[in-house]
C-alpha cells in the first residue's frame, strides 16, 4: 500500500501562497475557539416566570418540570451550557435579572423600563427582533361577570377614568392600565388580583390571558374576560446586561436555540427564527385564547 505525499514542488507552491496559510491558520483558530467556547459556557442561571411555568407554557409537555423548563434545558444544552433553574414570581424575576442574580429570564414581555434594565434580542438597527419571540398572548381586562357589560362600556369611554385596576407591579398590564389613565392597585400575583376584584377592592384586573385559569374565572362570584383585549403581546427571554457584556455571541446562540426549540413545542408565533430558512412553528391556536 502506498501513501501519496505531495511533491516538493507542490509543498512549496502551497506554503508560498499567503492566502492558503491564512486559511489554514484561520480554520485552526476557529476550531480552537469553538472548542474553547463550548468548554467555557459553564452554568447559565435561568429564572422561570412561575405563573407562566405552571399554566401557559405547560400544555402538552412530557417533562415533569413543565415545558418552560424542558425548553431551557434542551435549548441551552445544544450550545453546550448547563442550566440552573429557579421558579419565581414576576416581581422577583425582573429584579434578579436587572441586578444580574440570574442570567436569563423565561418568559416576559417588553416594556420600555425592562428594555433599559435587561437585554432583549435586537435587529442590527437596534429594534426589538420579533423573530426571537417565544410565544404571544392577549393582555386582557377581567371583571365580575355580573357587571361585564357595564365595565366594558366604561373601559372604552376615554372620559371615564374612575376605574381601579389590580395589576402586578412592573407588568405589561400595569403599563397598559396606566397609559389609559386608570387608577392602579398592586397585587403580588394574579390570584390575589382576582381576589381584589371579587372583594370590590378593584373594578378590574389586567394581565395576560394565561395568568388566570378557567377554573379561577368560574369560582363564585364568577369573573369574565372583557373584549376586546388591551393588547396582543409577544414574550421573550431577555438576559441580564452583565451576561450580555460578558458573552454576546453566546447569548445570540442561546436566543437562536430557544427560538428554534420553542417553535418545535408550538409555543411561539409563526415567524422565521434566525438561522432557519422557513418557519417550523405550529399555528398559534389556543395560546392566544
Buried (B, 14 or more C-beta within 10 A) or exposed (E): EEEEEEEEEEEEEEEEEEEEEEEEEEEEEEEEEEEEBEEEBEEBBBBBBBBBBBBBBBBEBEEEBBBBBBBBBBBBEBBBBEBEBBBBEBBBBBBBBBEBBBBBBBBBBBBEEBEEBBBBBEEEEEEBBBBBBBBBBBBBBBBBBEBBEEBBEBBEEEEEEEBBBBBBEBBBBBBBBBEBEBEBBBBEBBEEBBBBBBEEEBBBBBBBBBBBBEEBBEEEEEBBBBEEBBBEBBBBBBBBBEBBEEBEEBBBBBBBBBBBBBBEBBBBBEBBBBEBEEBBBBEBEEBBB
